[in-house]
């Protein structure tokens, strides 16, 4: 690279980088060189002083987050959420239309009614992909602050893949779907303990989507529950409207890394929501929310956004080796991860614009 195209970079701190174009050999002069290096040294001293002594601004009174967050540092009860995750997995496989799904539906309805939620079953049928017999399915909607006409939709699919199709040794083995997606369901079960206290601008609905992955081959049809919900929302509009939606999928694994999902970031109506959620994570010191895109994920949020016209984003950690294998078990999930995501979500809800 030619010297005229190079840049001299002084890295003071993340987010504070000063770039100075160097003087070429043909135009160097001792005085100019001295002035250049003096300017660099002065900049380092000044900016270094800012880092050492702090700065004055709106964040002065904010308590600094610990360098490494522990479970006890976080007000959201990740330990109890993790127990809910294990409780769901203890039912066993929970594919659409199965006895395990029926047991889970009963558990969830009782749980949310006990905590004050209004529980609604949105029932529908779809042909079984193998023999075309009708399969009974149901999305579950839990309403909080039902008097509010502007609402936020928090979603998770609650069916499990019928078999661990990506398991190399036993693709017809037992699949309990701990991270995919008992974790999202368990987080909302825990959030329900505090949701009545979050009396912000919007009402809140939980949506548990059936048949996200009712498929028996890797290239089967996804998102039956979200398609039904989205079409029904458009064809039979309720009195209320959803201002925002957040989908929780695969957010409980031990090695949590939640990048901005590319669809969510690319849609004009959802980009402000991505920015708001990641800004909340940064404010809380939850560095597991990484403010740059990585994956373009086809998930329930695409159906909710494109068909239902709901500004919905996807919180997902797709870097998960046990995905769709028998190893997607509670042992590969984390109470701390649930606590982090739950804390960010609940804090965003309190200040949602």
Protein Blocks (a to p, Z undefined) as FASTA:
>chain_A
ZZklpccdddfbghiacddddddfklgcfklmmmmmmmmmmmmmmmmmmmmnopadfklm
pccddfbdcfklpmbdfklmmmmmmmmmmnopcdehiaklmmmmmmmmmmmmmnopacdd
dddddddfklopacddddddddehklbmbdcdddddfbdcfbafklmklmmbccehlmlo
mkmmmmmmmmmmmmmmmccfbdcdddddehklgcfbfklcehklmmmmmmmmmmmccfbd
cfbdcddehjlbfblcddddfklmmpmklmmmmmmmmmmmmmnopakbccbdfbdcddfk
lmmmmmnopacdddddfbbfkgoiaklcfklgcfklmmmmmmmmmmmmmmoZZ
